[in-house]
Amino acid sequence: MLRIIMTAFWMVFLAELGDKTQLQTMLLATQSKSRLGVFIGASLALSLSALLGVVAGTHITKYISPHYLQLGAGVAFIIIGVLTLLGKI
């Protein structure tokens, strides 16, 4: 179990570094007098998001193969990347 915890930790930690959510949280912290409040709110949001991902992933894989989910996620990321490069997002 420790191995999956560490894998999940590093995967999420590295994926979140420098993303829009982290930048937005940094901006909110600069505008707020309660940095602890920003930290708690952002932490709760990330935890809830992770919980939804685990619950949804558990239920979706009962109906759709993980292979197809991975393929769909990859295609979606490519589309988002292309749209970002074209300035559409």
C-alpha positions as CSV (number, residue, x, y, z in Angstrom):
1,M,0.0,0.0,0.0
2,L,2.9,2.4,0.7
3,R,4.0,2.0,-2.9
4,I,0.7,3.1,-4.3
5,I,0.5,6.0,-1.9
6,M,3.9,7.2,-3.0
7,T,3.1,6.7,-6.7
8,A,-0.1,8.6,-6.4
9,F,1.6,11.4,-4.3
10,W,4.4,11.9,-6.8
11,M,2.2,11.6,-9.8
12,V,-0.3,14.3,-8.6
13,F,2.4,16.5,-7.0
14,L,4.4,16.7,-10.3
15,A,1.3,17.1,-12.4
16,E,0.1,20.0,-10.3
17,L,3.4,21.9,-10.3
18,G,3.0,25.1,-12.4
19,D,-0.5,24.3,-13.6
20,K,-3.3,26.9,-13.7
21,T,-4.7,25.8,-10.4
22,Q,-1.4,26.4,-8.6
23,L,-0.9,29.7,-10.3
24,Q,-4.4,30.8,-9.3
25,T,-3.9,29.7,-5.7
26,M,-0.6,31.7,-5.6
27,L,-2.5,34.8,-6.9
28,L,-5.3,34.3,-4.4
29,A,-2.7,34.0,-1.6
30,T,-1.2,37.3,-2.6
31,Q,-4.6,39.0,-2.5
32,S,-5.7,37.5,0.8
33,K,-4.9,38.3,4.4
34,S,-5.6,34.7,5.3
35,R,-3.0,32.5,3.7
36,L,-4.0,29.7,6.0
37,G,-7.6,30.0,4.6
38,V,-6.3,29.8,1.1
39,F,-4.2,26.8,1.9
40,I,-7.1,25.0,3.7
41,G,-9.6,25.8,0.9
42,A,-7.2,24.7,-1.9
43,S,-6.3,21.6,0.0
44,L,-10.0,20.6,0.5
45,A,-10.7,21.3,-3.1
46,L,-7.8,19.1,-4.3
47,S,-8.8,16.4,-1.8
48,L,-12.4,16.4,-3.1
49,S,-11.3,16.4,-6.7
50,A,-9.1,13.4,-5.9
51,L,-12.0,11.6,-4.1
52,L,-14.3,12.2,-7.1
53,G,-11.6,10.8,-9.4
54,V,-11.2,7.7,-7.3
55,V,-14.9,7.1,-7.0
56,A,-15.6,7.8,-10.7
57,G,-12.7,5.7,-11.8
58,T,-13.9,2.8,-9.7
59,H,-17.4,2.9,-11.1
60,I,-16.6,3.7,-14.7
61,T,-14.2,0.8,-15.1
62,K,-17.1,-1.5,-14.3
63,Y,-18.5,-0.5,-17.7
64,I,-15.6,0.8,-19.8
65,S,-12.2,-0.9,-20.1
66,P,-9.3,1.1,-18.5
67,H,-7.6,0.8,-21.9
68,Y,-10.3,2.8,-23.5
69,L,-10.4,5.3,-20.7
70,Q,-6.6,5.8,-21.0
71,L,-7.0,6.2,-24.8
72,G,-9.8,8.7,-24.4
73,A,-7.9,10.7,-21.9
74,G,-4.8,10.8,-24.1
75,V,-6.9,12.0,-27.1
76,A,-8.6,14.6,-24.9
77,F,-5.2,16.0,-23.7
78,I,-3.9,16.1,-27.3
79,I,-7.0,18.0,-28.4
80,I,-6.7,20.5,-25.5
81,G,-3.0,20.9,-26.3
82,V,-3.7,21.7,-29.9
83,L,-6.5,24.1,-29.0
84,T,-4.1,25.8,-26.5
85,L,-1.4,26.2,-29.2
86,L,-3.9,27.7,-31.6
87,G,-5.1,30.2,-28.9
88,K,-8.6,28.8,-28.8
89,I,-8.4,28.1,-25.0
